[in-house]
Amino acid sequence: MTTIPLTTRGAEKLKEELHRLKTVERHAVIQAIAEARAQGDLSENAEYEAAKDKQGFIEGRILEIEGKLAAAQVIDPAALDAGGRVVFGATVDLEDEDSGNAVTYQITGDDEADIKLGRISISSPIARALIGKEAGDTAEVQAPGGVRRYEIIAVRYE
């Protein structure tokens, strides 16, 4: 089984979602199924079918999260000592060499990635281009619009 890298924040979010699914969502859908069953004929009962579909989704998501947590390698970015190199969990300040725009990204696991929050997946092209580089280095990223060059301004482990 391969390991799945997660930051401590990402692991906590998955644990919270798992807890919510098991303690709130699962019980709510069981109640909805019971209420739909009480209405009589199940063969033409749309509420029953919808509740059963939702139950299937919830149970599938529970299994998925449990599998990810079992295979997780939790990495605390604050505990890293990578000698200034960009590694999983690092927060990187970049400057686009063409436009001069500054951006900040944290390299996270696939489940944690959210570009609006500045979190990019370890498997993304930009993260792959940054891994192993240090402040002052230039990373070339193959983007859909062509090659983009970014200067690494700073690397932090927060």
Salt bridges, closest charged atoms under 4 A:
GLU12 OE2 - LYS15 NZ 3.87
GLU17 OE2 - ARG61 NE 2.85
GLU25 OE2 - ARG20 NH1 3.37
GLU25 OE1 - LYS54 NZ 3.88
GLU59 OE1 - ARG26 NH2 2.84
GLU64 OE1 - ARG61 NH1 3.13
GLU64 OE2 - LYS68 NZ 3.10
GLU66 OE2 - LYS22 NZ 2.70
ASP93 OD2 - ARG156 NH1 2.41
ASP96 OD2 - ARG148 NH2 2.08
GLU97 OE1 - ARG149 NE 3.00
ASP111 OD1 - LYS68 NZ 2.77
GLU140 OE2 - ARG149 NH1 2.43
GLU158 OE2 - ARG156 NE 2.81
